[in-house]
Amino acid sequence: MNPVQQFSHWEATTPGAIFLQQPLAGQWKKWTYKEAGDEIRRMATALSTYGLPPKSKIAILSKNCAHWFMADMAIWMAGHISVPLYATFTAATIRQILEHSESKILFIGKLDTWDEQRSGIPEGLHCIGISTYINTPYPTWESLVAQHAPMTSFAALRSDDLATIMYTSGTTGNPKGVMATFASFAYVITEGLRHLEAENGKQRFFSYLPLSHVAERSLVEMGTIYSGSTVYFSESLQTFSENLAHAQPTIFLAVPRIWAKFREKILEAMPQPKLDRLLKIPIVRSIIKNAIKKKLGLAKANWVISGAAPIAAELLEWFQRLDVTIRDTYGMTENLAYSHVNLPGVKYGTVGQAWPDVQVRFSETGELQVKHAAVMKGYYKDPELTQSVITDDGFLRTGDKGVVDDEGFLTLTGRVKDQFKTDKGKFVNPTPIELQLLRNPDIDQVCVVGMGIPQPIALINLSAAGKSKSREAILESIRQTFSELNPVLETYERLGAAVVMRDDWTVENGMLTPSLKLKRNELEKANLSKYPEWYKANSVVVWE
């Protein structure tokens, strides 16, 4: 079944079950499947009054919220194609994507920087504002829902119809529009829920990573809809911890930076030496673990997943001591985030084994290639780029390099394009080195670079713990890490210095994607000219 059929099934069979829970001004607003279905059907009717051709593109610009889910469903119910935009996109990127996708209508929802973004709306584009979250000069969701009757017979959607165009957040170059079908979504989430043994109607999801990102869309949105369960949202960054603790999800997805931040918060409340002591006391151990998990919001989590970027094995092992088993997973927008997972077994330092029915092979140059039923149809309006990443026999060229062990567990060793050449003519793969550096709790983010200098250097952002220490303490911390790491690296890989950057890398300053992945190209562009100076400083730690 496609998502509309699946939602309609729960709407008919469990109308009173809670579908959406949205915090508003500290209070939880709830929609049952019947109540949400009524709004979705009314909005689908409203969309039909615009006189659009079938399968028109309709965009969503909003942070995660209940209306994001309902807008997506209304677009499909009306027979159109949804185009999600990251809520952090600049006006220029918004305009580029709306024009490239030929979107005819834009839903405008929960946003932090609407005043700066509004200039990106092309003249003449129909817009619908969601006044629950934002004031705009456009017709509102609420008024349109009130004015129209519920749609009783929705558009016939074929499994191979295009469901959405997901524009990648762009770690390199401009965003690309990945085309995914209804069949792709159905395949990935049906297989995923089956292997997670997720009982229908019993799951609790927490939606906070951008819904424009493939992992959140595939697991959280589709997982909620296909399992007939409940999804909770976060009201703001300030209330995130409180909202997550309230939700207590059964299936929880996070990216590596979130896990690092969780650990920081735990250690702020209970320093590592004290935690170590308490975990050694049999009676106290379980009390401490349960208290931490409850406060994090993971007391009921059966499946805890990490994705979107590499995560240090040391961080996974740290959480395992609290009985939080984080399953690292691997995928990309182009394959609907469905490739490898640590399930049922877990082997830290790997991204797991291939999901059933996923074919895996390596090219002559060592590039990982995968094939399954949910690989994208291609990049929207770009057949040449599509042909460059999908082989003649249907395998997706991932751009990643890795190795598979005897049990089928995949270890990623870096991106093909992330390799750089030092001025000694040696190629360095930065990812494995970065993961080792992240074992140091004083380091929050790291980017190993080295183009044009004899040896690589590490650009770092300090963690909250690191920022609380003196420069002398950081020097000793980094020196200790280098003394452990450099001897096990090849001579040409050994780090010459760590540069503590003045500013943290954020989505807002353009150094991270909305899914919190490092934009290596942007960092290179901003700092390349400084590499020789930093290297010649001849110091273990250089302060920008």
Stockholm file with secondary structure:
# STOCKHOLM 1.0

chainA/1-544         MNPVQQFSHWEATTPGAIFLQQPLAGQWKKWTYKEAGDEIRRMATALSTYGLPPKSKIAILSKNCAHWFMADMAIWMAGHISVPLYATFTAATIRQILEHSESKILFIGKLDTWDEQRSGIPEGLHCIGISTYINTPYPTWESLVAQHAPMTSFAALRSDDLATIMYTSGTTGNPKGVMATFASFAYVITEGLRHLEAENGKQRFFSYLPLSHVAERSLVEMGTIYSGSTVYFSESLQTFSENLAHAQPTIFLAVPRIWAKFREKILEAMPQPKLDRLLKIPIVRSIIKNAIKKKLGLAKANWVISGAAPIAAELLEWFQRLDVTIRDTYGMTENLAYSHVNLPGVKYGTVGQAWPDVQVRFSETGELQVKHAAVMKGYYKDPELTQSVITDDGFLRTGDKGVVDDEGFLTLTGRVKDQFKTDKGKFVNPTPIELQLLRNPDIDQVCVVGMGIPQPIALINLSAAGKSKSREAILESIRQTFSELNPVLETYERLGAAVVMRDDWTVENGMLTPSLKLKRNELEKANLSKYPEWYKANSVVVWE
#=GR chainA/1-544 SS CCHHHHHHHHHHHCTTSEEEEEEETTEEEEEEHHHHHHHHHHHHHHHHTTCCCTTCEEEEECCSCHHHHHHHHHHHHTTCEEEEECTTCCHHHHHHHHHHHTEEEEEECSCSCHHHHGGGSCTTCEEEECTTTCCCSSCBHHHHHHHSCCCSSCCCCCTTSEEEEEECCCSSSSCCEEEEEHHHHHHHHHHHHHHHTCCTTCCEEEECSCTTSHHIIIIIIHHHHHHTCEEEECSCTTTHHHHHHHHCCSEEEECHHHHHHHHHHHHHHSCHHHHHHHHTSHHHHHHHHHHHHHHHTCTTCSEEEECSSCCCHHHHHHHHTTTCCEEEEECCGGGTTCSEECCSSCCTTSCCEECTTCEEEECTTCEEEEECTTSCSEETTCHHHHHHHBCTTSCEEEEEEEEECTTCCEEEEEEGGGCEECTTSCEECHHHHHHHHTTSTTEEEEEEECTTSSSCEEEEEECHHHHTSCHHHHHHHHHHHHHHHGGGSCGGGCCCCEEECSSCCCTTTTSBCTTSCBCHHHHHHHHGGGHHHHHHTCCSEEEC
#=GC SS_cons         CCHHHHHHHHHHHCTTSEEEEEEETTEEEEEEHHHHHHHHHHHHHHHHTTCCCTTCEEEEECCSCHHHHHHHHHHHHTTCEEEEECTTCCHHHHHHHHHHHTEEEEEECSCSCHHHHGGGSCTTCEEEECTTTCCCSSCBHHHHHHHSCCCSSCCCCCTTSEEEEEECCCSSSSCCEEEEEHHHHHHHHHHHHHHHTCCTTCCEEEECSCTTSHHIIIIIIHHHHHHTCEEEECSCTTTHHHHHHHHCCSEEEECHHHHHHHHHHHHHHSCHHHHHHHHTSHHHHHHHHHHHHHHHTCTTCSEEEECSSCCCHHHHHHHHTTTCCEEEEECCGGGTTCSEECCSSCCTTSCCEECTTCEEEECTTCEEEEECTTSCSEETTCHHHHHHHBCTTSCEEEEEEEEECTTCCEEEEEEGGGCEECTTSCEECHHHHHHHHTTSTTEEEEEEECTTSSSCEEEEEECHHHHTSCHHHHHHHHHHHHHHHGGGSCGGGCCCCEEECSSCCCTTTTSBCTTSCBCHHHHHHHHGGGHHHHHHTCCSEEEC
//
